[in-house]
Amino acid sequence: MKKKLVLFVLLMMIMIISSSCSAAQETGQEEESYIAVEVQTLQKGTIFVENSFSGKTFAEKNVHVMPTLMAEVLKVYVAVGDEVSKDDVLFLLDSENIQNQVDQAYLAYSSALTNFERTQEQIEAAQDSFERTKELYENGVVSKAQYDQAELAASGKGLEAASKGVDQARLAYNQALDALENAEVTAPISGTVTAVNIIEGQMAVNSQPAVTIMDLDNISVEISVPENLINQLYKGQEARVEINSANWDQTAQITSISSSVNAMNNLYPLKISVANDETIKAGMFAKVTINTDIRENVFSVPGDAILNKNGKDVVFVEKDGLAIEKQVVTGLDTGRLIEIISGLEDGERVIVRGQNYISDGSKVKVVRGE
């Protein structure tokens, strides 16, 4: 009895295993008869070419303050990093020698005025004398030489020379006054002090900047653009600016495009204005992305979806489980997407993966996609 039971169990196990193997074989055959593909439903949209450039940040206003005279530095009021407003005093120069020059120039100017007034009085007197001499000459009382001498004295040439002397003295005096005012050097713009090249007790010279001020509220990102792109860009065009060191990633606008090429690199300089949030410093590196060749309301597919067969561009679309080959006419190639000008219709399911393993009429199974 036990032997019959064991034999029955063994027979049942063999039948179950055989049945499972047959089912597995049938399932495998069914799966092998299809090719798995990924599809993308075709619809219109916007495509463009994305152009990336490396750039650097610069302060839009960067002013080097130069002393206008050589003098000892008495006091320096600013340090690197200080914020200053326009007309704030930056440093003070010794004005003692300048004051002496002002005093001397004033004396020279006063002397020139006095000389002019005296000369004017002399000419007025000479003109009165000439009128009397002229009358006497006409009556034959005085000689021709006396007449000519009186006429020359009344001509006013001396007054003209005295007037020029006054003008020159006035100019020298005004220049001395300007120099005195320049002893107190003020900020020409508001901004941040980025360099101080003078110290108290040192002679200030006008051959190098004493103080440098940058307006960091507005930053320019400067890039260089090749000639094949320059005519596709314009002032006001949007650009994406990424400054990793400042954790800054925003859209800005092109503010200037050079019309002449940089002879050093044969590229065209371009500036993009960026509103600073106090994190951007001058000299930081930036990545700039500008879109060109923009196509709106067009069909496009991934570049890998297009195959070339016998010199013709084709794509496969999925319909009712079958792959259907379609010839297409292509347009703009962005590097990722390719514009489809004709050959496809809105809503078709384009095979974008697995297309290299199928042919027209192949059975396919969509495993991913819209």
Phi, psi and omega in degrees: 000314179296322180297320180294322180295315179298318180296320179297318180296318180297319179296319179297318180296320180295320181294320179295315181296318180295319179296319180295319181295320180295318179295320180295320180295318179297318178296318179297320178296322180294318181291323182290343181278354177241153175248125181288133180223163173245139183238164176220125181287126184286129175208158183282149180195195181249133175234160181197164174266127182263118181251127182249140180225153172260136181220185181218149182269142178222148173289134180294330175238121180224103189249130173261119181272116182252132173297141180269356179212160177268120180199163179288139178278117180273321185208137174246125187259354185232160175225165180301132180099346180290144172267130180234154175255159179304135179078004171294145179285127180266312178203163184238131179259155178295121185256005183297310180295324180294321179297323177297320178295322177297316181297317180294320179294325179292319178297319179296321179293317178296320179295320179296322178295317180297318179296321179296315181296319180294317179297321179297317178297319180296320180291321178299319178294321180294325179293320175298317180295323181295322179299319179290319180296322179299318179295318179294321179296319180293334178270000177080018182276321181248162183277169178295325180296318178294323179296315181295322180295319179292323180293319179296318180296333182265005187286336179090005179296325178295325179293324179296317178295320179295324179294319177297322177298322177295316181298317180294318179294322178295318179298315179297322180293316180295322178295321177295321177296319178298318179298322178295319177294327181285355175294334174257103187269126184246166181283126179283338178220166171274144180167201182249133177285120182251349178202139174229114187250018179231157175225158181296137182092349180271153175280125175279137179235155181266019179262352177214151180297137176275319181220142175243132181236133176242138172267099185268005177293326178237123184247143173251134171260123183252130178229171178237134188240137178287162186293334181286350180246339191301324182280357175264358182250155182208157178298136181092350180292143182282147177216143176269129182241126178241122177238095188298321183292341177253005182053046187241126181212099183214172176266134179229185183235147174289128182253336178204144177229123181289141177269355180237146183280149174283118185296340182285324184232001180059033177240160182259123179291142181218141181241143177234125182276133182232130176280119185280137175255026179077004178260340183271131177247153177296136178098358178285150179276145182224149172252127183242130178240125180234131181269135176228176179052046184287128177240122181252149176057050180232160173276146175207152177224159174301145183303326182289343182286343182265127178247151178252118180236119179054040177079007180241143178275128179227156170227161176250138173242150180262131176213120178054040176081008179241150175269126180243124181278134179226133176278138184230159172250126185258161178234241184295134174250112182272356185099334176240316179244152177236131180290136175255112181279319179204161178115342180232160180238155181301134177092350179293148183265099183278131177281118184249352175213135184097358184291341180284351185246013183233167174222173182302123179094357179297144174282131182229158177231122181284117180251349179200149177122180185282000000 
